[in-house]
Amino acid sequence: MANGDSTVARTGIALALSGGGSRAMAFHLGCLRALLDAGLLDRITVISSVSGGSVLGALYCHTPGDFGAFEAKVRTLLRRGFVRPAIWKMLSTAEGAKALVYFLVIAGDRLIAFLVNRLLALFHIKARTRISWLRQSLIRRRASRTTILGKVFSSIFAGDPLSTLRSDRPKLIIVACELQTKSAFYFAADQVASWRFGSASPDDIEIADAVSASAAYPLALPAIDRRISFTSKDGAVSKRRVILTDGGVYDNLGLAPLWPDRDASISFHVSQYSRIIACRAGYGLEAAPAPSLAAARLTAAFESIFARAQNFAIKRLFDLKAMGAIDDFLHPYLGQKDERLACPPSDFISADEVAGYPTDFSAMPDEWIERLVKRGEQVTHALLTEHWSSFMAKLDSSNQSRPSEKSGGDGDA
């Protein structure tokens, strides 16, 4: 239904995994455990992911073996974290020195451009607007803290390209944001694409590169600066410079590739889904300290826009269901108001018990892993029982006849 044509059949279930660093990885792991237990995980046809959700999604769609092997790997990585390995690589390899050199060179380049720009403005020389170097650096930042983190991810994913993602797992779409065009940038096993540039080969891009781009939160990690060869919809080939940052800047819930009104003549990875499960690893809105200085005000303004965009996306899911564009949706939410759940378990992990864990990739203590994973599992189960019980009843007989992943049904990739 790329153009909104309701006669096009909708099939399959789409899963969106939000950003949120290691906190998102743990919460989403619990959501996946619940979907596995409910017999829904092998009915997921696509996973769209952002930032921490992209790390987990890539692990699920890459790790050999069954769900148990995947979960064991995720828990090991959460305990170890990604920050210390990145610091070690920065100090023990040439990448750290390269990152420092690139930072100093580009900072110097921009300082000189600023001074020249001010000088030309002082003499009212309008030609300065036509000088590209004054507007943007022509030096690509080939090494940074983000590329160092990418080296850590590369060791986890064995340097494999996107095209090697498991074909027996859902299609994974990793979402990043392209800063020049202010648009979504999608990485998948069959196609790397942006509607502004065209499509590129997934054989030339590592899984680690896609995950790094999706997780490069602007306040902590520099954007990835690459040149990629694209083929446009009309067949023209060109090499373009792309500046990629955290997909959460564009869409922190990872829902962008799943909207049913996208046009296949313009967009890439267009398909239709009968149901959407949007897993959200953020907290509820709370009053923050009064911002006094410019940095605090800018941060508060960014967070306000960020929260409004996410709330708008959830509102759109309600609207799509009401108009019949999707059959239904589910919203497992870390910040779920507990009193609104009709069927919480007796040992329910409350919102207060998981409040306050930061959005980062540092090592996570075992007690926090357990809390966040269990919260994700319990909230998802409770919502399935409350909202999808009739749908689940229809699937019971077919689920019993399908091989269970818990018994090793997936085998090795």
Stockholm file with secondary structure:
# STOCKHOLM 1.0

chainA/1-413         MANGDSTVARTGIALALSGGGSRAMAFHLGCLRALLDAGLLDRITVISSVSGGSVLGALYCHTPGDFGAFEAKVRTLLRRGFVRPAIWKMLSTAEGAKALVYFLVIAGDRLIAFLVNRLLALFHIKARTRISWLRQSLIRRRASRTTILGKVFSSIFAGDPLSTLRSDRPKLIIVACELQTKSAFYFAADQVASWRFGSASPDDIEIADAVSASAAYPLALPAIDRRISFTSKDGAVSKRRVILTDGGVYDNLGLAPLWPDRDASISFHVSQYSRIIACRAGYGLEAAPAPSLAAARLTAAFESIFARAQNFAIKRLFDLKAMGAIDDFLHPYLGQKDERLACPPSDFISADEVAGYPTDFSAMPDEWIERLVKRGEQVTHALLTEHWSSFMAKLDSSNQSRPSEKSGGDGDA
#=GR chainA/1-413 SS CTTCCTTSCCCSEEEEECCCHHHHHHHHHHHHHHHHHTTCGGGEEEEEECTHHHHHHHHHTTSCSCHHHHHHHHHHHHHHCSHHHHHHHHHHSHHHHHHHHHHHHHHHHHHHHHHHHHHHHHTTCGGGGGCHHHHSCSSCCCCSHHHHHHHHHHHHTTTCBGGGSCTTSCEEEEEEEETTTTEEEEECSSCEEETTTEEECGGGSBHHHHHHHHHCCTTTSCCEEEEEEEECTTSCEEEEEEEEEETHHHHTTSCGGGCTTCCTTTCSSCCCCSEEEEEBCCCCCCCCCCCCSHHHHHHHHHHHHHHHHHHHHHHHHHHHHHTTSSSEEECCBTTCCGGGCSSCCTTCCCTGGGTTCCSSCSCCCHHHHHHHHHHHHHHHHHHHHHHSHHHHHHHHHHHHHSCCGGGTTTCCC
#=GC SS_cons         CTTCCTTSCCCSEEEEECCCHHHHHHHHHHHHHHHHHTTCGGGEEEEEECTHHHHHHHHHTTSCSCHHHHHHHHHHHHHHCSHHHHHHHHHHSHHHHHHHHHHHHHHHHHHHHHHHHHHHHHTTCGGGGGCHHHHSCSSCCCCSHHHHHHHHHHHHTTTCBGGGSCTTSCEEEEEEEETTTTEEEEECSSCEEETTTEEECGGGSBHHHHHHHHHCCTTTSCCEEEEEEEECTTSCEEEEEEEEEETHHHHTTSCGGGCTTCCTTTCSSCCCCSEEEEEBCCCCCCCCCCCCSHHHHHHHHHHHHHHHHHHHHHHHHHHHHHTTSSSEEECCBTTCCGGGCSSCCTTCCCTGGGTTCCSSCSCCCHHHHHHHHHHHHHHHHHHHHHHSHHHHHHHHHHHHHSCCGGGTTTCCC
//
